[in-house]
């Protein structure tokens, strides 16, 4: 982890309090997968199409478990992110499974995945306040 990453992480934790680690996790996922559309496409390609569709849609969200997340996102990417966040891959997969359905639901209020990084980031930061 570089000096900038360390300082940014410390600042985010200070500013965001308890939500700092969640914000950092979201940022890492966005960077690894090219934003929300990339994350969702990767999950769909990994067999989670019904779950992703439910999170984006306006109905009830289907649950996902840590094992499904691990399979869909891949162990090498998760291991890299987990190392940056000082977590195990199992802990990371669990956190993603716990929070991602609601995060996606909140980032797609009209049932549409916006391909506007600034709008998505604004919504994400609004959720973390």
Residue pairs with C-beta under 8 A, 6 or more apart in sequence:
1 9
1 84
5 84
9 20
9 24
12 20
12 23
12 24
13 20
13 21
13 24
14 20
16 22
16 23
16 128
19 128
21 85
22 95
22 99
22 128
23 124
23 125
23 128
24 85
25 81
25 85
25 92
25 95
25 96
25 99
26 103
26 124
28 81
28 84
28 85
29 39
29 81
29 96
30 36
30 39
32 77
32 80
32 81
33 39
33 41
33 42
35 115
35 117
35 120
36 104
36 107
36 113
36 114
36 120
37 113
37 115
40 52
40 56
40 104
40 113
42 72
42 73
43 51
43 52
43 69
43 72
43 73
44 52
45 72
46 68
46 71
46 72
46 73
47 68
47 71
47 72
48 64
48 68
48 72
50 62
51 61
51 62
51 63
51 64
51 68
51 101
52 104
54 60
54 61
54 62
54 101
55 61
55 62
55 100
55 101
55 104
55 105
55 108
56 104
56 105
56 108
56 111
56 112
56 113
57 111
58 110
58 111
61 101
61 102
61 105
62 101
63 97
63 101
64 97
64 100
64 101
65 97
66 90
66 93
66 94
66 96
66 97
67 93
68 97
69 78
69 93
69 96
69 97
69 100
70 78
70 89
70 90
70 93
73 93
73 96
75 89
78 89
78 92
78 93
79 89
81 92
82 88
82 89
82 91
82 92
85 92
87 95
103 124
103 127
106 123
106 127
107 114
107 120
107 123
107 124
107 127
108 114
109 123
114 120
